[in-house]
Amino acid sequence: MFTNAINALPEWFPNTLLVKCEKKNLKKKEYLFQLDEKATDIFFVERGEVQALKPLPNGASAILQRSSGNEFFAEADMFFSHYTCDARVTRKAVIYCIPKQGLEEHLKRDNDFSMRFSGLLAANTRKLCSRMERLRINRARDRVLHYLVCESDADKVITLKSSLAYFAEELGLEPETLYRTLSELQKENMINRRGETITLV
């Protein structure tokens, strides 16, 4: 358990916390946790994908967070006694459960770890705010460009971690609308697309 965790989690995670991590292998459509369950852990997704879902009155679900390979998940719930959403696996996943109690103890006594983890929370908050802002954009073209600008690296390159269908879901678009929009942007020389890699021109 310890060897697996130390290889998967960031190098700045304390060994004394790593030994307490539990590894889970979950299949597609399994739940990592459900709304109102006692919040005992936060999570690190080594492989696969998990989504935080909030039920809507019409029976659908809003995607609050989506984490895939080498990303943390449900970090905000460390400040709540119970989970505030459902967490469902959308691609077969390997996930490490990090106990909240041990994490809080290290945050209180390890300043360097506390600063690094705070930086992680700030970065993830920025991503969530960008996602919420993006979903308020009406035009598909503008929504796609917003994602590419906000999520691409310093070289204006983004590599999709999942299929275009998942990308469309992330953007709140129908797959056909996304395919058409990407094709139009490429014809206008605004992007170059090769497989899962998209470059802003």
Contact map, one row per residue, 1 for C-alpha under 8 A:
111110000000000000101110000000000000000000000000000000000000000000000000000000000000000000000000000000000000000000000000000000000000000000000000000000000000000000000000000000000000000000000000000000000
111111000000000001111000000000000000000000000000000000000000000000000000000000000000000000000000000000000000000000000000000000000000000000000000000000000000000000000000000000000000000000000000000000000
111111100000000000000000000000000000000000000000000000000000000000000000000000000000000000000000000000000000000000000000000000000000000000000000000000000000000000000000000000000000000000000000000000000
111111110000000000000000000000000000000000000000000000000000000000000000000000000000000000000000000000000000000000000000000000000000000000000000000000000000000000000000000000000000000000000000000000000
111111111000000001101010000000000000000000000000000000000000000000000000000000000000000000000001000000000000000000000000000000000000000000000000000000000000000000000000000000000000000000000000000000000
011111111110001001000000000000000000000000000000000000000000000000000000000000000000000000000000000000000000000000000000000000000000000000000000000000000000000000000000000000000000000000000000000000000
001111111000000000000000000000000000000000000000000000000000000000000000000000000000000000000000000000000000000000000000000000000000000000000000000000000000000000000000000000000000000000000000000000000
000111111100000000000000000000000000000000000100000000000000000000000100000000000000000000000000000000000000000000000000000000000000000000000000000000000000000000000000000000000000000000000000000000000
000011111110100000000000000000000000000000010100000000000000000000000100000000000000000000000000000000000000000000000000000000000000000000000000000000000000000000000000000000000000000000000000000000000
000001011111100000000000000000000000000000000000000000000000000000000000000000000000000000000000000000000000000000000000000000000000000000000000000000000000000000000000000000000000000000000000000000000
000001001111100000000000000000000000000000000000000000000000000000000000000000000000000000000000000000000000000000000000000000000000000000000000000000000000000000000000000000000000000000000000000000000
000000000111110000000000000000000000000000000000000000000000000000000000000000000000000000000000000000000000000010010000000000000000000000000000000000000000000000000000000000000000000000000000000000000
000000001111111011000000000000000000000000000000000000000000000000000000000000000000000000000000000000000000000010000000000000000000000000000000000000000000000000000000000000000000000000000000000000000
000000000001111111000000000000000000000000000000000000000000000000000000000000000000000000000000000000000000000010000000000000000000000000000000000000000000000000000000000000000000000000000000000000000
000001000000111111100000000000000000000000000000000000000000000000000000000000000000000000000000000000000000000000000000000000000000000000000000000000000000000000000000000000000000000000000000000000000
000000000000011111110000000000000000000000000000000000000000000000000000000000000000000000000000000000000000000000000000000000000000000000000000000000000000000000000000000000000000000000000000000000000
000000000000111111111000000000000000000000000000000000000000000000000000000000000000000000000000010001100100000000000000000000000000000000000000000000000000000000000000000000000000000000000000000000000
010011000000111111111000000000000000000000000000000000000000000000000000000000000000000000000000010000000000000000000000000000000000000000000000000000000000000000000000000000000000000000000000000000000
110010000000001111111000000000000000000000000000000000000000000000000000000000000000000000000000000000000000000000000000000000000000000000000000000000000000000000000000000000000000000000000000000000000
010000000000000111111100000000000000000000000000000000000000000000000000000000000000000000000000011001000000000000000000000000000000000000000000000000000000000000000000000000000000000000000000000000000
110010000000000011111110000000000000000000000000000000000000000000000000000000000000000000000001111000000000000000000000000000000000000000000000000000000000000000000000000000000000000000000000000000000
100000000000000000011111000000000000000000000000000000000000000000000000000000000000000000000001110000000000000000000000000000000000000000000000000000000000000000000000000000000000000000000000000000000
100010000000000000001111100000000000000000000000000000000000000000000000000000000000000000000111100000000000000000000000000000000000000000000000000000000000000000000000000000000000000000000000000000000
000000000000000000000111110000000000000000000000000000000000000000000000000000000000000000000111100000000000000000000000000000000000000000000000000000000000000000000000000000000000000000000000000000000
000000000000000000000011111000000000000000000000000000000000000000000000000000000000000000011110000000000000000000000000000000000000000000000000000000000000000000000000000000000000000000000000000000000
000000000000000000000001111101010000000000000000000000000000000000000000000000000000000010011110000000000000000000000000000000000000000000000000000000000000000000000000000000000000000000000000000000000
000000000000000000000000111111000000000000000000000000000000000000000000000000000000000010111000000000000000000000000000000000000000000000000000000000000000000000000000000000000000000000000000000000000
000000000000000000000000011111000000000000000000000000000000000000000000000000000000000111111000000000000000000000000000000000000000000000000000000000000000000000000000000000000000000000000000000000000
000000000000000000000000001111100000000000000000000000000000000000000000000000000000000111100000000000000000000000000000000000000000000000000000000000000000000000000000000000000000000000000000000000000
000000000000000000000000011111110000000000000000000000000000000000000000000000000000000110000000000000000000000000000000000000000000000000000000000000000000000000000000000000000000000000000000000000000
000000000000000000000000000011111100000000000000000000000000000000000000000000000000011110000000000000000000000000000000000000000000000000000000000000000000000000000000000000000000000000000000000000000
000000000000000000000000010001111100000000000000000000000000000000000000000000000000011110000000000000000000000000000000000000000000000000000000000000000000000000000000000000000000000000000000000000000
000000000000000000000000000000111110100000000000000000000000000000000000000000000010011100000000000000000000000000000000000000000000000000000000000000000000000000000000000000000000000000000000000000000
000000000000000000000000000000111111100000000000000000000000000000000000000000000010111000000000000000000000000000000000000000000000000000000000000000000000000000000000000000000000000000000000000000000
000000000000000000000000000000001111100000000000000000000000000000000000000000000111110000000000000000000000000000000000000000000000000000000000000000000000000000000000000000000000000000000000000000000
000000000000000000000000000000000111110000000000000000000000000000000000000000000111100000000000000000000000000000000000000000000000000000000000000000000000000000000000000000000000000000000000000000000
000000000000000000000000000000001111111000000000000000000000000000000000000000000110000000000000000000000000000000000000000000000000000000000000000000000000000000000000000000000000000000000000000000000
000000000000000000000000000000000001111100000000000000000000000000000000000000001110000000000000000000000000000000000000000000000000000000000000000000000000000000000000000000000000000000000000000000000
000000000000000000000000000000000000111111000000000000000000000000000000000011011110000000000000000000000000000000000000000000000000000000000000000000000000000000000000000000000000000000000000000000000
000000000000000000000000000000000000011111000000000000000000000000000000000001001000000000000000001110000000000000000000000000000000000000000000000000000000000000000000000000000000000000000000000000000
000000000000000000000000000000000000001111100000000000000000000000000000000001000000000000000000111100000000000000000000000000000000000000000000000000000000000000000000000000000000000000000000000000000
000000000000000000000000000000000000001111110000000000000000000000000001111011000000000000000000111100000000000000000000000000000000000000000000000000000000000000000000000000000000000000000000000000000
000000000000000000000000000000000000000011111000000000000000000000000001111000000000000000000011110000000000000000000000000000000000000000000000000000000000000000000000000000000000000000000000000000000
000000001000000000000000000000000000000001111100000000000000000000000111100000000000000000000011110000000000000000000000000000000000000000000000000000000000000000000000000000000000000000000000000000000
000000000000000000000000000000000000000000111111110000000000000000111111100000000000000000001111000000000000000000000000000000000000000000000000000000000000000000000000000000000000000000000000000000000
000000011000000000000000000000000000000000011111000000000000000000011110000000000000000000001111000000000000000000000000000000000000000000000000000000000000000000000000000000000000000000000000000000000
000000000000000000000000000000000000000000001111100000000000000000011100000000000000000000011110000000000000000000000000000000000000000000000000000000000000000000000000000000000000000000000000000000000
000000000000000000000000000000000000000000001111110000000000000000011000000000000000000011111100000000000000000000000000000000000000000000000000000000000000000000000000000000000000000000000000000000000
000000000000000000000000000000000000000000001011111000000000000001111000000000000000000011111000000000000000000000000000000000000000000000000000000000000000000000000000000000000000000000000000000000000
000000000000000000000000000000000000000000001001111100000000000001110000000000000000001111101000000000000000000000000000000000000000000000000000000000000000000000000000000000000000000000000000000000000
000000000000000000000000000000000000000000000000111110000000001111100000000000000000001111000000000000000000000000000000000000000000000000000000000000000000000000000000000000000000000000000000000000000
000000000000000000000000000000000000000000000000011111000000001111000000010000000000111100000000000000000000000000000000000000000000000000000000000000000000000000000000000000000000000000000000000000000
000000000000000000000000000000000000000000000000001111100000111110000000000000000000111100000000000000000000000000000000000000000000000000000000000000000000000000000000000000000000000000000000000000000
000000000000000000000000000000000000000000000000000111110000111100000000000000000001110000000000000000000000000000000000000000000000000000000000000000000000000000000000000000000000000000000000000000000
000000000000000000000000000000000000000000000000000011111011110000000000000000000000100000000000000000000000000000000000000000000000000000000000000000000000000000000000000000000000000000000000000000000
000000000000000000000000000000000000000000000000000001111111110000000000000000000000000000000000000000000000000000000000000000000000000000000000000000000000000000000000000000000000000000000000000000000
000000000000000000000000000000000000000000000000000000111111000000000000000000000000000000000000000000000000000000000000000000000000000000000000000000000000000000000000000000000000000000000000000000000
000000000000000000000000000000000000000000000000000000011111000000000000000000000000000000000000000000000000000000000000000000000000000000000000000000000000000000000000000000000000000000000000000000000
000000000000000000000000000000000000000000000000000000111111100000000000000000000000000000000000000000000000000000000000000000000000000000000000000000000000000000000000000000000000000000000000000000000
000000000000000000000000000000000000000000000000000000111111110000000000000000000000000000000000000000000000000000000000000000000000000000000000000000000000000000000000000000000000000000000000000000000
000000000000000000000000000000000000000000000000000011110011111000000000000000000000000000000000000000000000000000000000000000000000000000000000000000000000000000000000000000000000000000000000000000000
000000000000000000000000000000000000000000000000000011110001111100000000000000000000000000000000000000000000000000000000000000000000000000000000000000000000000000000000000000000000000000000000000000000
000000000000000000000000000000000000000000000000001111000000111111000000000000000000000000000000000000000000000000000000000000000000000000000000000000000000000000000000010000000000000000000000000000000
000000000000000000000000000000000000000000000000001111000000011111000000000000000000000000000000000000000000000000000000000000010000000000000000000000000000000000000000000000000000000000000000000000000
000000000000000000000000000000000000000000000000001110000000001111100000100000000000000000000000000000000000000000000000000000010000000000000000000000000000000000000000000000000000000000000000000000000
000000000000000000000000000000000000000000000000111100000000001111110000100000000000000000000000000000000000000000000000000000000000000000000000000000000000000000000000000000000000000000000000000000000
000000000000000000000000000000000000000000001000111000000000000011111011100000000000000000000000000000000000000000000000000000000000000000000000000000000000000000000000000000000000000000000000000000000
000000000000000000000000000000000000000000001111110000000000000001111110000000000000000000000000000000000000000000000000000000000000000000000000000000000000000010000000000000000000000000000000000000000
000000000000000000000000000000000000000000001111100000000000000000111110000000000000000000000000000000000000000000000000000000000000000000000000000000000000000000000000000000000000000000000000000000000
000000011000000000000000000000000000000000011110000000000000000000011111000000000000000000000000000000000000000000000000000000000000000000000000000000000000000000000000000000000000000000000000000000000
000000000000000000000000000000000000000000011100000000000000000000111111100000000000000000000000000000000000000000000000000000000000000000000000000000000000000000000000000000000000000000000000000000000
000000000000000000000000000000000000000001111000000000000000000000100111111000000000000000000000000000000000000000000000000000000000000000000000000000000000000000000000000000000000000000000000000000000
000000000000000000000000000000000000000001111000000000000000000011100011111000000000000000000000000000000000000000000000000000000000000000000000000000000000000000000000000000000000000000000000000000000
000000000000000000000000000000000000000001100000000100000000000000000001111111000000000000000000000000000000000000000000000000000000000000000000000000000000000000000000000000000000000000000000000000000
000000000000000000000000000000000000000001100000000000000000000000000001111111000000000000000000000000000000000000000000100000000000000000000000000000000000000000000000000000000000000000000000000000000
000000000000000000000000000000000000000000000000000000000000000000000000011111110000000000000000000000000000000000000000100000000000000000000000000000000000000000000000000000000000000000000000000000000
000000000000000000000000000000000000001001000000000000000000000000000000011111111111000000000000000000000000000000000000000000000000000000000000000000000000000000000000000000000000000000000000000000000
000000000000000000000000000000000000001111000000000000000000000000000000011111111000000000000000000100000000000000000000000000000000000000000000000000000000000000000000000000000000000000000000000000000
000000000000000000000000000000000000000000000000000000000000000000000000000111111000000000000000000000000000000000000000000000000000000000000000000000000000000000000000000000000000000000000000000000000
000000000000000000000000000000000000001000000000000000000000000000000000000111111111000000000000000000000000000000000000000000000000000000000000000000000000000000000000000000000000000000000000000000000
000000000000000000000000000000000000011100000000000000000000000000000000000011111110000000000000000000000000000000000000000000000000000000000000000000000000000000000000000000000000000000000000000000000
000000000000000000000000000000000011111000000000000000000000000000000000000010011111000000000000000000000000000000000000000000000000000000000000000000000000000000000000000000000000000000000000000000000
000000000000000000000000000000001111111000000000000000000000000000000000000010011111110000000000000000000000000000000000000000000000000000000000000000000000000000000000000000000000000000000000000000000
000000000000000000000000000000000011000000000000000001000000000000000000000010010111110000000000000000000000000000000000000000000000000000000000000000000000000000000000000000000000000000000000000000000
000000000000000000000000000000000111000000000000000111100000000000000000000000000011111000000000000000000000000000000000000000000000000000000000000000000000000000000000000000000000000000000000000000000
000000000000000000000000000000111110000000000000000111000000000000000000000000000011111100000000000000000000000000000000000000000000000000000000000000000000000000000000000000000000000000000000000000000
000000000000000000000000000000111100000000000000011110000000000000000000000000000000111110000000000000000000000000000000000000000000000000000000000000000000000000000000000000000000000000000000000000000
000000000000000000000000000111111000000000000000011110000000000000000000000000000000011111000000000000000000000000000000000000000000000000000000000000000000000000000000000000000000000000000000000000000
000000000000000000000000011111110000000000000001111000000000000000000000000000000000001111111000000000000000000000000000000000000000000000000000000000000000000000000000000000000000000000000000000000000
000000000000000000000000000110000000000000000001111000000000000000000000000000000000000111110000000000000000000000000000000000000000000000000000000000000000000000000000000000000000000000000000000000000
000000000000000000000000001110000000000000000001110000000000000000000000000000000000000011111000000000000000000000000000000000000000000000000000000000000000000000000000000000000000000000000000000000000
000000000000000000000000111100000000000000000011100000000000000000000000000000000000000011111100000000000000000000000000000000000000000000000000000000000000000000000000000000000000000000000000000000000
000000000000000000000000111100000000000000001111110000000000000000000000000000000000000010111110000000000000000000000000000000000000000000000000000000000000000000000000000000000000000000000000000000000
000000000000000000000011110000000000000000001111000000000000000000000000000000000000000000011111000000000000000000000000000000000000000000000000000000000000000000000000000000000000000000000000000000000
000000000000000000000011110000000000000000111110000000000000000000000000000000000000000000001111100000000000000000000000000000000000000000000000000000000000000000000000000000000000000000000000000000000
000010000000000000001111000000000000000000111100000000000000000000000000000000000000000000000111110000000000000000000000000000000000000000000000000000000000000000000000000000000000000000000000000000000
000000000000000000001111000000000000000011110000000000000000000000000000000000000000000000000011111000000000000000000000000000000000000000000000000000000000000000000000000000000000000000000000000000000
000000000000000011011100000000000000000011110000000000000000000000000000000000000000000000000001111101100000000000000000000000000000000000000000000000000000000000000000000000000000000000000000000000000
000000000000000000011000000000000000000111000000000000000000000000000000000000000000000000000000111111100000000000000000000000000000000000000000000000000000000000000000000000000000000000000000000000000
000000000000000000000000000000000000000111000000000000000000000000000000000001000000000000000000011111110000000000000000000000000000000000000000000000000000000000000000000000000000000000000000000000000
000000000000000000000000000000000000000100000000000000000000000000000000000000000000000000000000001111111000000000000000000000000000000000000000000000000000000000000000000000000000000000000000000000000
000000000000000010010000000000000000000000000000000000000000000000000000000000000000000000000000011111111100000000000000000000000000000000000000000000000000000000000000000000000000000000000000000000000
000000000000000010000000000000000000000000000000000000000000000000000000000000000000000000000000011111111110000000000000000000000000000000000000000000000000000000000000000000000000000000000000000000000
000000000000000000000000000000000000000000000000000000000000000000000000000000000000000000000000000111111111000000000000000000000000000000000000000000000000000000000000000000000000000000000000000000000
000000000000000000000000000000000000000000000000000000000000000000000000000000000000000000000000000011111111100000000000000000000000000000000000000000000000000000000000000000000000000000000000000000000
000000000000000010000000000000000000000000000000000000000000000000000000000000000000000000000000000001111111110011000000000000000000000000000000000000000000000000000000000000000000000000000000000000000
000000000000000000000000000000000000000000000000000000000000000000000000000000000000000000000000000000111111111011000000000000000000000000000000000000000000000000000000000000000000000000000000000000000
000000000000000000000000000000000000000000000000000000000000000000000000000000000000000000000000000000011111111001000000000000000000000000000000000000000000000000000000000000000000000000000000000000000
000000000000000000000000000000000000000000000000000000000000000000000000000000000000000000000000000000001111111000000000000000000000000000000000000000000000000000000000000000000000000000000000000000000
000000000000000000000000000000000000000000000000000000000000000000000000000000000000000000000000000000000111111111000000000000000000000000000000000000000000000000000000000000000000000000000000000000000
000000000000000000000000000000000000000000000000000000000000000000000000000000000000000000000000000000000011111111100000000000000000000000000000000000000000000000000000000000000000000000000000000000000
000000000000000000000000000000000000000000000000000000000000000000000000000000000000000000000000000000000000011111110000000000000000000000000000000000000000000000000000000000000000000000000000000000000
000000000001110000000000000000000000000000000000000000000000000000000000000000000000000000000000000000000110011111111000000000000000000000000000000000000000000000000000000000000000000000000000000000000
000000000000000000000000000000000000000000000000000000000000000000000000000000000000000000000000000000000111011111111100000000000000000000000000000000000000000000000000000000000000000000000000000000000
000000000000000000000000000000000000000000000000000000000000000000000000000000000000000000000000000000000000001111111110000000000000000000000000000000000000000000000000000000000000000000000000000000000
000000000001000000000000000000000000000000000000000000000000000000000000000000000000000000000000000000000000000111111111000000000000000000000000000000000000000000000000000000000000000000000000000000000
000000000000000000000000000000000000000000000000000000000000000000000000000000000000000000000000000000000000000011111111100000000000000000000000000000000000000000000000000000000000000000000000000000000
000000000000000000000000000000000000000000000000000000000000000000000000000000000000000000000000000000000000000001111111110000000000000000000000000000000000000000000000000000000000000000000000000000000
000000000000000000000000000000000000000000000000000000000000000000000000000000000000000000000000000000000000000000111111111000000000000000000000000000000000000000000000000000000000000000000000000000000
000000000000000000000000000000000000000000000000000000000000000000000000000000000000000000000000000000000000000000011111111100000000000000000000000000000000000000000000000000000000000000000000000000000
000000000000000000000000000000000000000000000000000000000000000000000000001100000000000000000000000000000000000000001111111110000000000000000000000000000000000000000000000000000000000000000000000000000
000000000000000000000000000000000000000000000000000000000000000000000000000000000000000000000000000000000000000000000111111111000000000000000000000000000000000000000000000000000000000000000000000000000
000000000000000000000000000000000000000000000000000000000000000000000000000000000000000000000000000000000000000000000011111111100000000000000000000000000000000000000000000000000000000000000000000000000
000000000000000000000000000000000000000000000000000000000000000000000000000000000000000000000000000000000000000000000001111111110000000000000000000000000000000000000000000000000000000000000000000000000
000000000000000000000000000000000000000000000000000000000000000000000000000000000000000000000000000000000000000000000000111111111000000000000000000000000000000000000000000000000000000000000000000000000
000000000000000000000000000000000000000000000000000000000000000000000000000000000000000000000000000000000000000000000000011111111100000000000000000000000000000000000000000000000000000000000000000000000
000000000000000000000000000000000000000000000000000000000000000000000000000000000000000000000000000000000000000000000000001111111110000000000000000000000000000000000000000000000000000000000000000000000
000000000000000000000000000000000000000000000000000000000000000110000000000000000000000000000000000000000000000000000000000111111111000000000000000000000000000000000000000000000000000000000000000000000
000000000000000000000000000000000000000000000000000000000000000000000000000000000000000000000000000000000000000000000000000011111111100000000000000000000000000000000000000000000000000000000000000000000
000000000000000000000000000000000000000000000000000000000000000000000000000000000000000000000000000000000000000000000000000001111111110000000000000001000000000000000000000000000000000000000000000000000
000000000000000000000000000000000000000000000000000000000000000000000000000000000000000000000000000000000000000000000000000000111111111000000000000000000000000000000000000000000000000000000000000000000
000000000000000000000000000000000000000000000000000000000000000000000000000000000000000000000000000000000000000000000000000000011111111100000000000000000000000000000000000000000000000000000000000000000
000000000000000000000000000000000000000000000000000000000000000000000000000000000000000000000000000000000000000000000000000000001111111110000000000000000000000000000000000000000000000000000000000000000
000000000000000000000000000000000000000000000000000000000000000000000000000000000000000000000000000000000000000000000000000000000111111110000010011000000000000000000000001000000000000000000000000000000
000000000000000000000000000000000000000000000000000000000000000000000000000000000000000000000000000000000000000000000000000000000011111111000010000000000000000000000000001100000000000000000000000000000
000000000000000000000000000000000000000000000000000000000000000000000000000000000000000000000000000000000000000000000000000000000001111111000000000000000000000000000000000000000000000000000000000000000
000000000000000000000000000000000000000000000000000000000000000000000000000000000000000000000000000000000000000000000000000000000000111111110110000000000000000000000000000000000000000000000000000000000
000000000000000000000000000000000000000000000000000000000000000000000000000000000000000000000000000000000000000000000000000000000000001111110110000000000000000000000000000000000000000000000000000000000
000000000000000000000000000000000000000000000000000000000000000000000000000000000000000000000000000000000000000000000000000000000000000011111110000000000000000000000000000000000000000000000000000000000
000000000000000000000000000000000000000000000000000000000000000000000000000000000000000000000000000000000000000000000000000000000000000011111111000000000000000000000000000010001100100000000000000000000
000000000000000000000000000000000000000000000000000000000000000000000000000000000000000000000000000000000000000000000000000000000000000000111111100000000000000000000000000000000000100000000000000000000
000000000000000000000000000000000000000000000000000000000000000000000000000000000000000000000000000000000000000000000000000000000000000011111111110000000000000000000000000000000000000000000000000000000
000000000000000000000000000000000000000000000000000000000000000000000000000000000000000000000000000000000000000000000000000000000000011011111111111000000000000000000000001000000000000000000000000000000
000000000000000000000000000000000000000000000000000000000000000000000000000000000000000000000000000000000000000000000000000000000000000000011111111100000000000000000000001000000100100000000000000000000
000000000000000000000000000000000000000000000000000000000000000000000000000000000000000000000000000000000000000000000000000000000000000000001111111110000000000000000000000000000000000000000000000000000
000000000000000000000000000000000000000000000000000000000000000000000000000000000000000000000000000000000000000000000000000000000000010000000111111111000000000000000000000000000000000000000000000000000
000000000000000000000000000000000000000000000000000000000000000000000000000000000000000000000000000000000000000000000000000000000000010000000011111111110000000000000000000000000000000000000000000000000
000000000000000000000000000000000000000000000000000000000000000000000000000000000000000000000000000000000000000000000000000000000000000000000001111111110001010000000000000000000000000000000000000000010
000000000000000000000000000000000000000000000000000000000000000000000000000000000000000000000000000000000000000000000000000000000000000000000000111111110001000000000000000000000000000000000000000000010
000000000000000000000000000000000000000000000000000000000000000000000000000000000000000000000000000000000000000000000000000000000100000000000000011111110000000000000000000000000000000000000000000000000
000000000000000000000000000000000000000000000000000000000000000000000000000000000000000000000000000000000000000000000000000000000000000000000000001111111000010000000000000000000000000000000000000000000
000000000000000000000000000000000000000000000000000000000000000000000000000000000000000000000000000000000000000000000000000000000000000000000000001111111111110000000000000000000000000000000000000000000
000000000000000000000000000000000000000000000000000000000000000000000000000000000000000000000000000000000000000000000000000000000000000000000000000000111111110000000000000000000000000000000000000000000
000000000000000000000000000000000000000000000000000000000000000000000000000000000000000000000000000000000000000000000000000000000000000000000000000000011111100000000000000000000000000000000000000000000
000000000000000000000000000000000000000000000000000000000000000000000000000000000000000000000000000000000000000000000000000000000000000000000000000000011111100000000000000000000000000000000000000000000
000000000000000000000000000000000000000000000000000000000000000000000000000000000000000000000000000000000000000000000000000000000000000000000000000110011111110000000000000000000000000000000000000000111
000000000000000000000000000000000000000000000000000000000000000000000000000000000000000000000000000000000000000000000000000000000000000000000000000000011111111000000000000000000000000000000000000011110
000000000000000000000000000000000000000000000000000000000000000000000000000000000000000000000000000000000000000000000000000000000000000000000000000100111001111100000000000000000000000000000000000011100
000000000000000000000000000000000000000000000000000000000000000000000000000000000000000000000000000000000000000000000000000000000000000000000000000000000000111110000000000000000000000000000000000111000
000000000000000000000000000000000000000000000000000000000000000000000000000000000000000000000000000000000000000000000000000000000000000000000000000000000000011111110010000000000000000000000000000111000
000000000000000000000000000000000000000000000000000000000000000000010000000000000000000000000000000000000000000000000000000000000000000000000000000000000000001111100000000000000000000000000000000100000
000000000000000000000000000000000000000000000000000000000000000000000000000000000000000000000000000000000000000000000000000000000000000000000000000000000000000111110110000000000000000000000000000000000
000000000000000000000000000000000000000000000000000000000000000000000000000000000000000000000000000000000000000000000000000000000000000000000000000000000000000111111110000000000000000000000000000100000
000000000000000000000000000000000000000000000000000000000000000000000000000000000000000000000000000000000000000000000000000000000000000000000000000000000000000101111111000000100110000000000000000000000
000000000000000000000000000000000000000000000000000000000000000000000000000000000000000000000000000000000000000000000000000000000000000000000000000000000000000000111111100000100000000000000000000000000
000000000000000000000000000000000000000000000000000000000000000000000000000000000000000000000000000000000000000000000000000000000000000000000000000000000000000001111111110000000000000000000000000000000
000000000000000000000000000000000000000000000000000000000000000000000000000000000000000000000000000000000000000000000000000000000000000000000000000000000000000101111111111000000000000000000000000000000
000000000000000000000000000000000000000000000000000000000000000000000000000000000000000000000000000000000000000000000000000000000000000000000000000000000000000000011111111111100100000000000000000000000
000000000000000000000000000000000000000000000000000000000000000000000000000000000000000000000000000000000000000000000000000000000000000000000000000000000000000000001111111111100000000000000000000000000
000000000000000000000000000000000000000000000000000000000000001000000000000000000000000000000000000000000000000000000000000000000000000000000000000000000000000000000111111110000000000000000000000000000
000000000000000000000000000000000000000000000000000000000000000000000000000000000000000000000000000000000000000000000000000000000000011000000011000000000000000000000011111110000000000000000000000000000
000000000000000000000000000000000000000000000000000000000000000000000000000000000000000000000000000000000000000000000000000000000000001000000000000000000000000000000001111111000000000000000000000000000
000000000000000000000000000000000000000000000000000000000000000000000000000000000000000000000000000000000000000000000000000000000000000000010000000000000000000000000001111111101100000000000000000000000
000000000000000000000000000000000000000000000000000000000000000000000000000000000000000000000000000000000000000000000000000000000000000000000000000000000000000000000001100111111100000000000000000000000
000000000000000000000000000000000000000000000000000000000000000000000000000000000000000000000000000000000000000000000000000000000000000000000000000000000000000000011001100011111110000000000000000000000
000000000000000000000000000000000000000000000000000000000000000000000000000000000000000000000000000000000000000000000000000000000000000000000000000000000000000000000000000001111111000000000000000000000
000000000000000000000000000000000000000000000000000000000000000000000000000000000000000000000000000000000000000000000000000000000000000000010000000000000000000000000000000011111111100000000000000000000
000000000000000000000000000000000000000000000000000000000000000000000000000000000000000000000000000000000000000000000000000000000000000000010001000000000000000000010001000011111111110000000000000000000
000000000000000000000000000000000000000000000000000000000000000000000000000000000000000000000000000000000000000000000000000000000000000000000000000000000000000000010000000000111111111000000000000000000
000000000000000000000000000000000000000000000000000000000000000000000000000000000000000000000000000000000000000000000000000000000000000000000000000000000000000000000000000000011111111100000000000000000
000000000000000000000000000000000000000000000000000000000000000000000000000000000000000000000000000000000000000000000000000000000000000000011001000000000000000000000000000000001111111110000000000000000
000000000000000000000000000000000000000000000000000000000000000000000000000000000000000000000000000000000000000000000000000000000000000000000000000000000000000000000000000000000111111111000000000000000
000000000000000000000000000000000000000000000000000000000000000000000000000000000000000000000000000000000000000000000000000000000000000000000000000000000000000000000000000000000011111111100000000000000
000000000000000000000000000000000000000000000000000000000000000000000000000000000000000000000000000000000000000000000000000000000000000000000000000000000000000000000000000000000001111111110000000000000
000000000000000000000000000000000000000000000000000000000000000000000000000000000000000000000000000000000000000000000000000000000000000000000000000000000000000000000000000000000000111111111110000000000
000000000000000000000000000000000000000000000000000000000000000000000000000000000000000000000000000000000000000000000000000000000000000000000000000000000000000000000000000000000000011111111111100000000
000000000000000000000000000000000000000000000000000000000000000000000000000000000000000000000000000000000000000000000000000000000000000000000000000000000000000000000000000000000000001111111100000000000
000000000000000000000000000000000000000000000000000000000000000000000000000000000000000000000000000000000000000000000000000000000000000000000000000000000000000000000000000000000000000111111110000000000
000000000000000000000000000000000000000000000000000000000000000000000000000000000000000000000000000000000000000000000000000000000000000000000000000000000000000000000000000000000000000011111111000000001
000000000000000000000000000000000000000000000000000000000000000000000000000000000000000000000000000000000000000000000000000000000000000000000000000000000000000000000000000000000000000011111111000000011
000000000000000000000000000000000000000000000000000000000000000000000000000000000000000000000000000000000000000000000000000000000000000000000000000000000000000000000000000000000000000011011111100001111
000000000000000000000000000000000000000000000000000000000000000000000000000000000000000000000000000000000000000000000000000000000000000000000000000000000000000000000000000000000000000001001111110001111
000000000000000000000000000000000000000000000000000000000000000000000000000000000000000000000000000000000000000000000000000000000000000000000000000000000000000000000000000000000000000001000011111111100
000000000000000000000000000000000000000000000000000000000000000000000000000000000000000000000000000000000000000000000000000000000000000000000000000000000000000000000000000000000000000000000001111111000
000000000000000000000000000000000000000000000000000000000000000000000000000000000000000000000000000000000000000000000000000000000000000000000000000000000000000000000000000000000000000000000000111111000
000000000000000000000000000000000000000000000000000000000000000000000000000000000000000000000000000000000000000000000000000000000000000000000000000000000000001110100000000000000000000000000000111111000
000000000000000000000000000000000000000000000000000000000000000000000000000000000000000000000000000000000000000000000000000000000000000000000000000000000000111100000000000000000000000000000000111111100
000000000000000000000000000000000000000000000000000000000000000000000000000000000000000000000000000000000000000000000000000000000000000000000000000000000000111100000000000000000000000000000011111111110
000000000000000000000000000000000000000000000000000000000000000000000000000000000000000000000000000000000000000000000000000000000000000000000000000000000001110000000000000000000000000000000011100011111
000000000000000000000000000000000000000000000000000000000000000000000000000000000000000000000000000000000000000000000000000000000000000000000000000110000001100000000000000000000000000000000111000001111
000000000000000000000000000000000000000000000000000000000000000000000000000000000000000000000000000000000000000000000000000000000000000000000000000000000001000000000000000000000000000000001111000000111
